[in-house]
Amino acid sequence: MSQQKTGRLFVLSALFALGVAFCVRPLPLKAEEATRPAASLLYDGFSRVTTGGQTPILDLSETPWSKGLSITGLYSNTSGMWVNSENLSGLQSMEQANGYNVSNSKNSLAVERNWFQLDINYKPTDDNQFFLRWWGVYEPRYDYEEGNGLGQLYNQYTVRDAWWKHKEGPLTLFIGRQIVTWGESIAFRVGDVVNPQDFEWNFGFANLEQSRLPLYMIHPILSLPDAKIFNSNFIEGIYAPPFQPIYTNSPRDYPGIDMFAGQNLRGGSVSLVPPGVGGRFSTWFNPVVAPAFGPNPDWPQLVNFDPSTLTSDNFALPDNNLGASQGGIRLHTVAFNTEITALYWHGHQYLPMYYLTGSPTSPTPTQNLIARYPQLNDIGVTANRPLYLPGILKDLPLVVRTEGVWQDRTPFSSQDLRNNTGVQYSSTINTLVALDLDNYYAPWISHTGALTTNLEWNNYTILSPAKTMVYTFTSEGWRHNEENLLLNVSDSFYWGAVVPSLTGIYNPDGSTFLLFPNVVLTPPWTSKYSLMLQYIGILGNDKYSSYAGGGFKGKSIFLAQFQYNFTFLKGGN
């Protein structure tokens, strides 16, 4: 066994032993506990860990110095297997060069993710609060990615969120690394414009909440007085500076290329994407317009590409100056039983756009690619309100949700020969209309639970479409309107012990279905443990479709996720 692996096992064993020590010997002991038999104390320590919803391992509620302090957390293990996967190969030449036969991986291990989260809450006064969330993620070296040099891609040991909250009259101020969610969709990003995402290790549509990446920001919320029909009024602001450092799970770990070279202090300002070839969750389109392959009729402007000229300068993150700052405001009100918000966001694209440089003709017939993140302006509105139906349907707790965002200059790859950069722009509109049925007692389904359903229709419209607009690195053309329809149905049985959810997205292109149903099992005697069984399947007739999930086709997975929640420390009130 290598020294590196031995060291990891030692650290993990030490942490486990330390945890057991705290569990079986909670400190400090109360006076009456000091006289009890050791076996009784051992049983109590074990019970604090294995049963009870919020029973802390360390109870400091009677110590004055711990006022307002609490430490909670979770440990999660996700194990998954590919389901006859046919989309792991990437470039066949790379596969053969690494001596790895992808045909042997069709039903192999897909994920063995170990995730530890620790939350520290400290509230010294009623008007001040500090919050810190630490993430530790460890995944083993998968055979497939080890052959491609990606053995350490997913591991991270980092402070995820860290912010201070202060209240002063009508003003609430958050300062630090935060996630701010303005949109409300289950799987689509419409009004959710603030934070970038991490696509390296997961299907983003199946876990939108965990895929968000926090940003360092100043985030004030100012309550406003009621004004006639308008109540619950507030204005919310965000300023995110260019300084957004990242040191773990970044593209600097990709083999043979350091895309964030000299830019790690700004790496947290964009989304993290899998490497183009070799990652388990990398998208793979076919046919691919790969510039290294030379002239290609699907990218007609690219004639004399020279990959030997690629340097870190070809991949530039947003500038390190005030002009690259991001920020926005959101207004909130309730009028006529309708919750209404209006938002403005100035920022940059979170996914890179690739531009052609150089000349395809003499005197220097050499072309190159540069990746940039163009700036953008988003203007959006949202509106949610209850829906009251007549007759026998009057008791249905229905809510209508709507979101819409207009973006001024969205970049698209272009095949237009008159466009030497290979990029053209158009304004776009992204909209969502949803109908929710929340916690409806349906005894014909379950006598011990409540039915919840969500129906979402997402429409993405290019206002100035062109037949020359194509998805990056493919020859597939963008459509004027891209449609997705999501349906989620969930209920619970045995008073929450069994909670199944049927969730899927339908896209008419190739009759594509993105399916991610799951069932969550929680023991009736404790909320500390849960087990989620999930299937993620991408099915459809058009295996090359980009927008409809074509890049993920052939990567269906069965997952089992065990989670243990704990309260480590509870301080005084």
C-alpha positions in Angstrom: 0.0 0.0 0.0 1.4 3.4 -0.9 2.3 5.9 1.8 -0.3 8.3 0.5 -3.1 5.8 0.9 -1.7 4.7 4.3 -1.7 8.3 5.4 -5.3 8.8 4.4 -6.4 5.6 6.2 -4.6 6.7 9.3 -6.3 10.2 9.2 -9.7 8.7 8.6 -9.2 6.1 11.4 -8.0 8.8 13.8 -11.1 10.9 13.1 -13.4 7.9 13.5 -11.7 7.0 16.9 -12.0 10.6 18.0 -15.7 10.7 17.1 -16.3 7.4 19.0 -14.4 8.8 22.0 -16.7 11.8 22.1 -19.8 9.7 21.5 -19.2 7.2 24.3 -17.8 9.7 26.8 -19.8 12.9 26.5 -18.2 15.8 28.5 -18.6 17.4 30.9 -20.4 15.0 33.2 -23.1 16.3 35.4 -22.7 15.7 39.2 -25.2 12.9 39.3 -23.6 11.2 36.3 -20.3 11.0 38.1 -21.6 8.4 40.5 -23.3 6.2 37.9 -21.9 2.8 36.7 -19.6 3.0 33.7 -21.9 0.7 31.7 -24.8 3.1 32.2 -22.7 6.0 31.0 -21.5 4.1 28.0 -25.1 3.2 27.1 -26.1 6.8 27.4 -23.3 8.0 25.2 -24.2 5.4 22.6 -27.8 6.4 22.7 -27.0 10.1 22.1 -25.4 9.1 18.9 -27.8 6.5 17.6 -31.2 7.7 18.8 -33.0 11.0 19.3 -33.5 13.8 16.9 -31.5 16.6 18.4 -29.7 15.0 21.4 -26.3 16.6 21.4 -23.1 14.6 21.9 -21.8 17.5 24.1 -24.4 19.2 26.1 -23.1 22.6 27.3 -26.5 24.2 27.9 -25.6 25.0 31.5 -22.3 26.7 30.8 -22.5 30.5 30.4 -19.6 30.9 28.0 -21.3 28.7 25.4 -24.3 30.9 25.0 -25.6 30.9 21.4 -23.2 28.2 20.2 -24.2 25.1 18.4 -22.3 22.6 16.2 -24.3 20.2 13.9 -23.3 18.2 10.9 -23.8 15.2 8.8 -21.9 12.3 7.2 -23.1 11.0 3.8 -22.0 8.1 1.7 -23.2 7.8 -1.9 -22.5 4.5 -3.7 -23.6 4.1 -7.3 -23.3 1.7 -10.2 -23.5 2.5 -13.9 -26.5 1.0 -15.6 -25.0 -0.5 -18.8 -23.3 2.7 -19.5 -22.1 3.3 -23.1 -20.9 6.9 -22.7 -17.7 6.7 -20.8 -15.2 6.3 -23.6 -14.6 9.9 -24.6 -12.0 9.8 -27.2 -11.3 6.2 -28.2 -7.7 7.0 -28.9 -7.2 8.3 -25.4 -8.9 5.2 -24.0 -6.6 2.9 -25.9 -3.5 5.0 -25.0 -4.3 4.6 -21.3 -4.8 0.9 -21.7 -8.4 1.1 -20.3 -11.2 -0.9 -21.9 -14.4 1.1 -21.4 -16.5 -2.0 -22.4 -15.6 -3.5 -19.0 -17.0 -0.5 -17.2 -20.6 -0.6 -18.4 -21.8 -1.9 -15.0 -18.9 -0.8 -12.9 -18.6 1.5 -9.9 -19.9 4.9 -10.8 -19.5 6.8 -7.5 -18.2 6.2 -4.0 -18.5 9.6 -2.5 -17.9 10.3 1.2 -19.1 13.7 2.3 -18.7 15.2 5.7 -20.4 18.5 6.6 -20.0 20.5 9.8 -22.1 23.6 10.6 -21.0 26.0 13.3 -23.7 28.5 14.5 -22.7 31.2 17.0 -25.3 33.8 18.1 -23.7 36.0 20.8 -26.6 38.5 20.8 -30.1 38.7 19.3 -28.7 41.0 16.5 -25.6 39.1 15.6 -24.9 35.6 14.2 -21.9 33.8 12.7 -22.3 30.8 10.5 -19.6 28.5 9.1 -20.0 25.4 7.0 -17.1 23.1 6.3 -17.0 20.4 3.7 -14.7 17.4 3.5 -15.2 15.2 0.4 -13.2 12.1 -0.4 -13.6 9.8 -3.3 -11.3 6.9 -4.3 -9.3 6.6 -7.4 -11.7 5.2 -10.0 -10.1 2.9 -12.6 -11.4 4.8 -15.5 -10.4 8.3 -14.4 -7.1 7.0 -12.9 -6.1 6.1 -16.5 -6.9 9.6 -17.6 -5.0 11.3 -14.7 -8.0 12.5 -12.8 -7.7 10.5 -9.6 -7.9 13.5 -7.3 -10.5 15.6 -9.2 -13.4 15.4 -6.7 -11.7 15.6 -3.3 -12.1 18.8 -1.4 -11.5 20.0 2.1 -12.8 23.6 2.3 -14.8 26.2 4.1 -18.0 26.3 1.9 -20.1 29.0 3.6 -18.8 31.6 6.2 -20.8 34.7 6.9 -21.7 37.2 9.6 -25.2 38.5 10.1 -26.0 41.8 11.8 -29.4 43.4 12.4 -29.8 47.1 12.9 -33.4 48.3 12.9 -34.9 47.5 9.5 -31.5 46.5 8.1 -30.2 43.0 8.0 -26.6 42.7 6.7 -24.8 39.5 5.6 -21.1 39.6 4.9 -19.0 36.6 3.8 -19.2 33.6 1.5 -22.9 32.9 0.8 -25.5 31.2 -1.4 -28.4 33.4 -2.4 -31.3 31.8 -4.2 -33.7 34.1 -6.1 -35.3 31.4 -8.2 -37.6 28.6 -7.0 -37.5 25.9 -9.6 -36.7 22.3 -8.7 -34.3 21.7 -11.6 -34.2 24.8 -13.9 -32.2 28.0 -13.4 -34.4 31.0 -14.3 -34.5 33.6 -11.6 -31.7 31.7 -9.9 -29.0 33.9 -11.4 -26.6 34.7 -8.5 -24.3 31.7 -7.8 -22.2 29.6 -10.2 -22.5 25.8 -10.1 -20.2 22.7 -9.7 -20.8 20.2 -12.6 -17.7 18.2 -12.0 -19.2 15.4 -9.9 -22.9 15.3 -10.5 -25.8 15.7 -12.9 -26.7 19.3 -12.2 -30.4 18.9 -13.0 -30.8 16.1 -10.3 -29.3 18.1 -7.4 -29.5 21.9 -8.1 -29.2 22.8 -4.4 -25.9 21.0 -3.8 -24.4 22.1 -7.1 -24.5 25.8 -6.2 -21.1 27.4 -5.4 -21.0 30.2 -2.8 -19.6 33.6 -3.6 -18.0 36.2 -1.3 -20.4 39.1 -1.1 -21.9 41.9 0.8 -25.6 41.2 1.1 -27.9 43.8 2.8 -31.7 43.4 3.1 -33.7 46.5 4.0 -37.2 46.2 5.2 -39.6 48.9 3.9 -42.8 50.2 5.4 -46.2 49.0 4.0 -47.8 51.1 1.4 -51.5 50.7 0.9 -52.0 47.4 -1.0 -48.3 46.6 -0.8 -47.0 44.8 2.3 -44.0 42.6 3.3 -41.8 45.0 1.4 -38.1 44.8 1.3 -35.2 45.6 -1.0 -32.2 43.2 -1.3 -28.8 44.1 -2.6 -25.7 42.0 -3.5 -22.1 43.1 -4.3 -19.7 40.3 -5.2 -16.1 41.4 -5.8 -13.7 39.8 -8.4 -11.8 38.3 -5.4 -13.3 34.8 -5.3 -10.4 32.4 -4.4 -10.6 28.6 -5.0 -8.0 26.1 -4.0 -9.7 22.7 -4.2 -11.7 20.8 -6.9 -10.7 23.3 -9.6 -9.6 22.8 -13.2 -6.0 23.2 -12.1 -6.2 19.5 -11.3 -6.9 18.5 -14.9 -4.1 16.5 -16.5 -1.8 18.4 -18.8 -3.4 21.7 -18.3 -3.8 24.3 -15.6 -6.7 26.3 -16.8 -6.7 28.5 -13.6 -2.9 29.1 -13.7 -2.2 32.3 -11.8 -6.0 32.9 -11.5 -7.0 30.9 -8.4 -7.9 34.1 -6.6 -10.7 34.5 -9.1 -11.5 30.8 -9.8 -14.6 30.8 -7.5 -16.4 33.3 -9.7 -17.3 30.8 -12.5 -18.9 27.3 -12.7 -16.7 24.3 -12.4 -17.1 21.9 -15.4 -15.7 18.4 -16.0 -12.7 18.0 -18.2 -13.6 17.8 -21.8 -12.5 14.2 -22.0 -12.1 11.6 -19.3 -14.3 12.7 -16.4 -17.1 10.4 -15.3 -19.7 13.2 -15.5 -18.2 14.9 -18.6 -20.7 15.5 -21.4 -19.8 13.8 -24.6 -21.4 14.8 -27.9 -20.9 13.1 -31.2 -20.0 14.1 -33.8 -17.7 16.6 -32.0 -16.1 19.5 -33.6 -12.7 19.0 -32.0 -10.2 21.7 -33.1 -7.3 19.3 -32.7 -8.6 17.3 -35.6 -7.8 20.1 -38.1 -10.2 21.6 -40.7 -13.8 20.6 -40.1 -16.8 21.6 -42.2 -18.9 21.8 -39.1 -16.8 24.7 -37.9 -16.0 26.4 -41.2 -14.0 29.3 -39.7 -11.5 26.9 -38.2 -9.0 26.1 -40.9 -5.5 26.3 -39.5 -5.8 25.5 -35.8 -2.4 25.0 -34.1 -2.9 23.3 -30.7 0.8 23.7 -29.9 0.2 27.4 -29.3 -2.3 26.8 -26.5 -1.2 28.4 -23.2 -2.9 29.4 -20.0 -3.5 32.8 -21.6 -6.0 31.1 -23.8 -8.2 30.5 -20.8 -8.9 33.8 -19.0 -11.2 34.2 -16.1 -13.1 37.5 -15.5 -10.7 40.4 -15.0 -9.3 41.2 -11.6 -10.6 44.8 -11.3 -13.8 46.6 -10.2 -15.2 46.3 -13.7 -15.5 42.5 -13.2 -17.5 42.9 -10.0 -21.0 41.3 -9.9 -24.0 42.7 -8.2 -27.7 43.3 -8.3 -30.9 44.2 -6.5 -34.2 42.6 -5.8 -37.5 44.2 -4.8 -40.1 42.2 -2.9 -43.7 42.8 -2.1 -47.1 41.1 -1.5 -50.1 42.6 -3.3 -53.6 41.2 -3.9 -52.5 37.9 -2.3 -49.6 37.6 -4.8 -45.9 37.5 -3.9 -44.1 39.6 -6.4 -40.3 40.3 -6.9 -38.4 42.2 -9.5 -34.6 41.7 -10.0 -31.6 43.2 -11.8 -28.3 41.4 -12.0 -25.1 42.5 -13.6 -22.4 39.8 -13.9 -20.8 37.5 -16.4 -21.5 34.1 -18.0 -20.6 31.3 -15.6 -19.7 28.9 -18.5 -16.9 29.7 -20.9 -17.5 30.8 -24.5 -14.8 29.9 -27.0 -13.6 32.5 -29.5 -11.4 32.1 -32.6 -8.4 34.3 -32.9 -5.8 34.7 -35.6 -6.2 34.4 -39.4 -7.0 31.3 -41.6 -5.0 32.8 -44.4 -1.5 34.2 -45.0 0.8 35.8 -44.1 0.3 34.0 -40.7 -2.2 31.3 -41.3 -2.5 30.2 -37.7 -5.7 30.1 -35.6 -6.2 29.6 -31.9 -9.0 29.4 -29.3 -9.5 31.6 -26.3 -12.1 31.0 -23.6 -13.8 34.0 -22.1 -16.8 34.8 -19.8 -18.7 37.7 -21.4 -20.5 40.2 -19.2 -24.3 40.2 -19.0 -27.3 42.0 -17.6 -30.4 40.2 -16.4 -33.8 41.7 -15.7 -36.4 39.5 -14.2 -39.7 39.2 -12.4 -41.4 36.5 -10.3 -45.0 36.1 -9.1 -46.5 33.4 -6.9 -50.1 33.2 -5.7 -52.6 30.7 -4.4 -55.1 29.4 -7.0 -58.7 29.0 -5.8 -60.9 26.7 -7.8 -64.7 26.4 -7.5 -66.8 23.4 -6.5 -65.3 20.2 -5.4 -61.8 21.4 -6.1 -62.0 24.4 -3.7 -60.0 22.6 -1.0 -57.0 21.9 -3.2 -53.9 23.9 -1.8 -52.7 25.0 -5.3 -50.1 27.6 -5.9 -49.1 29.2 -9.3 -45.4 30.1 -9.6 -44.0 32.2 -12.5 -40.5 33.4 -13.3 -39.0 35.3 -16.2 -35.6 36.7 -17.0 -34.4 38.7 -20.0 -30.7 38.7 -20.8 -29.2 41.4 -23.0 -26.3 39.7 -24.8 -26.1 35.9 -24.7 -23.2 34.4 -26.7 -23.7 31.5 -29.1 -21.2 29.6 -31.2 -21.7 30.5 -34.9 -20.9 28.8 -38.2 -21.4 32.1 -40.1 -18.3 32.5 -42.3 -18.6 36.3 -42.0 -18.0 35.9 -38.3 -14.3 35.5 -37.7 -14.6 35.0 -34.0 -17.1 32.1 -34.3 -19.4 33.8 -31.7 -22.6 35.8 -32.2 -25.0 37.4 -29.7 -28.7 37.6 -29.1 -31.0 38.6 -26.3 -32.8 35.7 -24.7 -35.8 35.2 -22.5 -35.9 32.4 -19.9 -39.4 31.7 -18.4 -41.0 29.2 -16.0 -44.6 28.6 -15.3 -45.4 26.1 -12.5 -48.4 24.7 -10.6 -47.8 23.3 -7.1 -50.0 21.1 -4.9 -48.5 21.2 -1.5 -49.2 18.8 1.4 -52.6 17.6 0.3 -54.2 14.9 2.4 -55.0 12.1 -0.1 -56.2 9.0 2.0 -56.6 6.9 -1.2 -52.8 7.1 -1.5 -51.6 7.3 2.1 -53.4 7.7 5.4 -50.2 8.8 7.2 -48.8 11.4 4.7 -49.5 14.3 2.4 -49.3 14.5 -1.4 -47.1 17.1 -3.0 -46.9 17.6 -6.8 -45.0 20.1 -8.9 -45.5 20.7 -12.6 -43.0 23.1 -14.2 -42.8 24.3 -17.8 -39.6 25.9 -18.8 -39.2 27.9 -22.1 -35.9 29.3 -23.4 -36.3 31.7 -26.3 -33.6 33.2 -28.5 -35.0 36.6 -29.7 -32.7 36.9 -32.7 -32.3 33.3 -33.8 -30.1 32.2 -36.8 -29.5 28.9 -38.5 -25.8 29.4 -38.0 -26.1 29.2 -34.2 -24.8 25.9 -32.9 -23.9 24.4 -29.6 -20.3 24.8 -28.7 -18.1 22.0 -30.2 -21.0 20.4 -32.0 -22.8 20.9 -35.3 -26.2 20.8 -33.7 -28.2 24.0 -34.3 -30.0 26.0 -31.6 -33.7 26.1 -31.9 -35.7 29.3 -31.6 -37.5 27.9 -28.5 -36.2 25.2 -26.2 -38.8 23.5 -24.1 -38.7 21.3 -20.9 -41.5 20.0 -18.8 -40.9 18.7 -15.2 -43.2 16.6 -13.1 -42.6 15.8 -9.5 -44.9 13.7 -7.3 -44.2 12.7 -3.7 -46.0 11.3 -0.7 -45.1 9.7 2.6 -46.0 6.5 4.4 -45.8 5.3 8.0 -45.6 8.9 9.3 -42.6 9.8 7.2 -40.7 6.6 7.4 -41.0 6.0 3.7 -41.0 9.0 1.3 -41.1 8.1 -2.4 -40.7 10.8 -5.1 -41.2 10.4 -8.8 -39.4 13.1 -10.7 -38.6 13.6 -14.4 -38.1 16.1 -17.1 -39.5 15.7 -20.6 -38.0 17.4 -23.7 -39.7 17.0 -27.1 -36.4 16.7 -28.9 -36.0 13.0 -29.5 -38.7 12.4 -26.9 -36.0 12.7 -24.2 -36.7 11.9 -20.6 -34.4 12.8 -17.7 -35.6 10.7 -14.8 -34.4 10.8 -11.2 -37.0 9.1 -9.0 -36.0 8.2 -5.4 -37.3 6.8 -2.1 -36.1 8.0 1.3 -36.2 5.6 4.2 -36.0 7.0 7.8 -36.3 4.7 10.9 -39.4 5.5 12.9 -37.4 5.7 16.2 -34.9 8.4 15.1 -34.3 11.1 12.5 -30.6 10.8 12.7 -30.4 8.2 9.9 -31.8 8.1 6.4 -31.2 6.0 3.3 -32.1 7.3 -0.2 -32.3 4.9 -3.1 -32.3 6.8 -6.5 -32.2 6.1 -10.2 -30.9 8.7 -12.6 -31.7 7.8 -16.2 -31.3 9.7 -19.5 -33.5 8.2 -22.2 -34.3 9.4 -25.7 -34.2 8.9 -29.4 -31.7 11.6 -30.2 -28.4 10.7 -28.5 -26.7 13.8 -29.9 -29.1 16.3 -28.5 -27.2 18.9 -26.4 -30.0 20.9 -24.8 -32.1 17.7 -24.1 -29.3 16.0 -22.2 -27.7 14.2 -25.1 -24.3 14.6 -23.6 -25.4 12.5 -20.6 -27.1 9.7 -22.5 -25.6 6.4 -21.8 -24.7 7.4 -18.2 -27.7 6.1 -16.2 -26.9 5.3 -12.6 -28.4 3.5 -9.6 -27.5 5.3 -6.3 -27.7 4.5 -2.6 -27.1 7.4 -0.3 -26.8 6.8 3.5 -26.9 9.9 5.7 -26.2 10.3 9.4 -27.2 13.7 11.0 -25.8 14.7 14.4 -25.8 17.5 16.9 -22.2 17.7 18.2 -22.6 20.5 20.6 -25.4 22.5 22.1 -24.6 25.6 24.1 -26.6 27.7 26.5 -29.6 29.7 25.4 
